[in-house]
Amino acid sequence: MLTKFAVTNYRGFANRIELDLSNPSNYEFNKYVIKDGIVKNGIIYGPNGSGKTNIGLAIFDIEYHLAPLKAKKRDYYDNFIYAGAINEPVTFEYTFKFGSQIVEYTYSKKEKGVFVREKLVVDGKFIFNRENNLLTLNSTDFPKDEFIIENLKNSANNLSVVNFLIMYYPLKENSYLVKLYEFANKMLWFKCLEKVEFIGMATNESWDIEEFIIENGLVDEFSLFLANVSGQKFDFISPKKGDKQLWYRVEKSAILFNTTISTGTKTLTTLFFWMKHMNDAKFVFIDEFDAFYHFRLSYEVCKQLFAKNCQLFLSSHNTYLMTNDLLRPDCNFILNNNRIKPLNECTDKELRSGHNIEKIYRAGAFYDE
């Protein structure tokens, strides 16, 4: 699981900003949102332009070198570096917990994602450090081979040291490098606005959601999903072999599904597609997940999402979700002024299960609001 993340000089973040998931409070309610002492689920709130999208994208930078075959945003490296320090690199800091192991992975990139620094520490033990073309390896874990090291130093394809070690050294199945690589390859970021965008889990090859639902025999399950979360009831016509689009009945008429539904229902269809892939995911970030949802629909969607086993975070403006019926104060985060903190760290008051934290938030009682 991801326990801590920080980024410096990235897009709109002039200074270092840190998301700490390793220090949940001792609340006795909604314990399902905490796993192994780490915040498993959360919602990030903040004013327009505060950086909610950017913090999600920053977390997924690791995808761009450790999961090269997975889907990417083609414009990701546009405006990659904070405009006020364009000649300085962007630095990313990740801390993971894999079983009992603590893996700290730090690196810096300059324009177009070119590495200038990369470092790995496991349980406090130095593993490697690369500073430009100077590479230092822990010789106990990785016996020194001058030929291999020279190849890395002289490579022109900006290869990550992690990828390099995985490629050239035989590793055990439970190796921290294998776990790090698998985590990165099972991350998923997506948003559902006018244009559906996603990073990770799948390739950049085109895919069709309705075709996926039909081919995998999910029409009835999809119908039930829509009814449960939104109250919409579609009488879908059983697809025939070769069908790639969904049709439903209205009295005696057959209606093509994707030509008549609302924008909100379209985003629910996309959400259903990705939820079928989340069983294999390690970490999921859904940006502006409820931009087209009624506030009660957002609540029902959250209940289904937070029931997933993966670590999952959302960004939202919908303070109706800021309730102890769904999460806890230490799982609702405020992002503002280049800082991101949970609600319980934004007030001197003790927040209890019976408190209406949305009302407190709207009253302006939290420091970083």
Stockholm file with secondary structure:
# STOCKHOLM 1.0

chainA/1-369         MLTKFAVTNYRGFANRIELDLSNPSNYEFNKYVIKDGIVKNGIIYGPNGSGKTNIGLAIFDIEYHLAPLKAKKRDYYDNFIYAGAINEPVTFEYTFKFGSQIVEYTYSKKEKGVFVREKLVVDGKFIFNRENNLLTLNSTDFPKDEFIIENLKNSANNLSVVNFLIMYYPLKENSYLVKLYEFANKMLWFKCLEKVEFIGMATNESWDIEEFIIENGLVDEFSLFLANVSGQKFDFISPKKGDKQLWYRVEKSAILFNTTISTGTKTLTTLFFWMKHMNDAKFVFIDEFDAFYHFRLSYEVCKQLFAKNCQLFLSSHNTYLMTNDLLRPDCNFILNNNRIKPLNECTDKELRSGHNIEKIYRAGAFYDE
#=GR chainA/1-369 SS CEEEEEEESBTTBCSCEEEECSCCCCCSSCGGGEETTEECEEEEECCTTSSHHHHHHHHGGGHHHHCTTSCCCTTTTTTCBCGGGTTSCEEEEEEEEETTEEEEEEEEEEGGGEEEEEEEEETTEEEEEEETTEEEECTTTSCCCHHHHHHHHTCSSCCCHHHHHHHHSCCCTTCHHHHHHHHHTTEEEEEESSSEEEESSSCSSCCCHHHHHHHTTCHHHHHHHHHHHHCCCCEECCCCTTCCSCEEEETTEEEEGGGTSCHHHHHHHHHHHHHTTGGGCSEEEEETTTTTSCHHHHHHHHHHHTTSSSEEEEECSCGGGCSTTTSCGGGEEEEETTEEEEGGGSCSSCCCTTSCHHHHHHTTCSTTC
#=GC SS_cons         CEEEEEEESBTTBCSCEEEECSCCCCCSSCGGGEETTEECEEEEECCTTSSHHHHHHHHGGGHHHHCTTSCCCTTTTTTCBCGGGTTSCEEEEEEEEETTEEEEEEEEEEGGGEEEEEEEEETTEEEEEEETTEEEECTTTSCCCHHHHHHHHTCSSCCCHHHHHHHHSCCCTTCHHHHHHHHHTTEEEEEESSSEEEESSSCSSCCCHHHHHHHTTCHHHHHHHHHHHHCCCCEECCCCTTCCSCEEEETTEEEEGGGTSCHHHHHHHHHHHHHTTGGGCSEEEEETTTTTSCHHHHHHHHHHHTTSSSEEEEECSCGGGCSTTTSCGGGEEEEETTEEEEGGGSCSSCCCTTSCHHHHHHTTCSTTC
//
